[in-house]
Amino acid sequence: MRRKKILVYPHLCNRKGDLRKKWYVEISQRNPRTNEMERRRFETLEDVNINSFSTADERRQFGEKIVADLRQKLETGWTIFNDTTRVVYEDQTQYALEARVYKKMVESNLNAVYWLARYIEEALKPSGLRAETLTTYISRYRIFRLWLESKGYASIDITAINNEKIIAFFTYLRNERKLSKRTYNSYIEILIVFFNFVVKQKGITANPVHSLPENYMFKDMGAERIQRDDLRRIFQLMDRDDKQLALACRFELYCGLRPGYEVRLLRVGDIDFREGYSKVRVLAFNAKKKQRREVVIPDNFLKYLIEEWHLQDYDKNLFVFGKNGQPGEHCIGKNNLRYRFNKIREKLGLPLEYKFYSMKHTGATMLAEQGKPIINIRDHLGHTSIATTEHYLNRHGVNNSQTIRHNFPAI
């Protein structure tokens, strides 16, 4: 991408040595509010005007002093614009800025690039997200920034990024990038969070992400909950042909473990087999939010672990999902279980929306449909807030409907 010029350093305009004309020092700088290069002339330093000198050498020497003074000011954050609000934006995703003048930062105050960079550094990175998730979020913010640039909005005051422009961005995501509904909704969520941060920091007064166009155009291939009859068929085939995969799916279903690190890196010692106290310890470096948690093991699943797998008899340092279908010193590969689940799904001719991750969704929705308290479901799934759990369940078309179903008053 072509780099934009943001600064022309101060330089002396000596009018080709003509003392009859006014000499001056000139700076050109890009105005962050208009995105245009603007020039300013400086003739005076400490109340002395360069044109008060009668010889060319005197004017040249004094002009060099003005240049040095202006360069020093630039390095401390001064700009040529009459804006007393000191601001900075850091362009993490585009290009290295001119050294020493802004170092890693460009002076601006209210533009979207600044706020995106600040949000990433102050809120997103310290949030404890796993590296892969963090990379995905930053990538999506980068797409937003690139779109703003393509429309000439990247350097304008962020208060000008209104609902109309946000709607235009989501129309672009839907019509040109042709995103699935799931990914489209993910953009909505992360931009709401970003603009809430800006509101909290008093950069804007209201969040512009609302009243967005629905995305009905493209099929959403995200993981969906598995219907009961299909769930029975899947487990019947796995219990016969792939018992290790069946065990992994049960850890998702019964304990709400995430299929990546939380299942794959589980060790025997992370499981407490004591009846009445049984639980799975999810260590911080395996958890999505990098927060340790303990998950209750339902009685029927505990019985399965003890009687079918005899896991309590294995060395506590072994990975539960080792190679060769048994606990071992080395865990299986990152995509191993997912590929095996896909083969089971294909054998049964089930929808592509049924994915390995669907087992976790299915267990959560079963708890909700049984009317279990949402605070318990939150803790079981490892969410940080009830709002996250409510959104999670609503996304899968679930509410605590059993109370209504079985207790609706008769006429």
HELIX and SHEET records of a PDB file:
HELIX    1   1 ARG A   15  GLY A   17  5                                   3    
HELIX    2   2 ILE A   50  SER A   52  5                                   3    
HELIX    3   3 ALA A   56  GLU A   75  1                                  20    
HELIX    4   4 ALA A  112  TYR A  119  1                                   8    
HELIX    5   5 ILE A  120  LEU A  124  3                                   5    
HELIX    6   6 LYS A  125  SER A  127  5                                   3    
HELIX    7   7 ALA A  131  SER A  150  1                                  20    
HELIX    8   8 ILE A  158  ALA A  160  5                                   3    
HELIX    9   9 ASN A  163  ASN A  175  1                                  13    
HELIX   10  10 LYS A  181  LYS A  200  1                                  20    
HELIX   11  11 ARG A  228  ASP A  241  1                                  14    
HELIX   12  12 LYS A  243  CYS A  255  1                                  13    
HELIX   13  13 TYR A  261  ARG A  264  1                                   4    
HELIX   14  14 VAL A  268  ASP A  270  5                                   3    
HELIX   15  15 ASP A  299  TYR A  304  1                                   6    
HELIX   16  16 LEU A  305  TRP A  309  3                                   5    
HELIX   17  17 LEU A  311  ASP A  313  5                                   3    
HELIX   18  18 LYS A  323  GLY A  325  5                                   3    
HELIX   19  19 ASN A  336  LEU A  348  1                                  13    
HELIX   20  20 SER A  358  GLU A  369  1                                  12    
HELIX   21  21 ILE A  374  LEU A  381  1                                   8    
HELIX   22  22 ILE A  386  ARG A  395  1                                  10    
HELIX   23  23 GLN A  402  ASN A  407  1                                   6    
SHEET    1   A 3 LEU A   7  CYS A  13  0                                        
SHEET    2   A 3 TYR A  24  ASN A  31 -1                                        
SHEET    3   A 3 GLU A  36  PHE A  42 -1                                        
SHEET    1   B 2 THR A  44  LEU A  45  0                                        
SHEET    2   B 2 VAL A  48  ASN A  49 -1                                        
SHEET    1   C 2 VAL A  88  GLU A  90  0                                        
SHEET    2   C 2 MET A 105  GLU A 107 -1                                        
SHEET    1   D 3 ILE A 271  ASP A 272  0                                        
SHEET    2   D 3 LYS A 279  VAL A 282 -1                                        
SHEET    3   D 3 ARG A 293  VAL A 296 -1                                        
END                                                                             
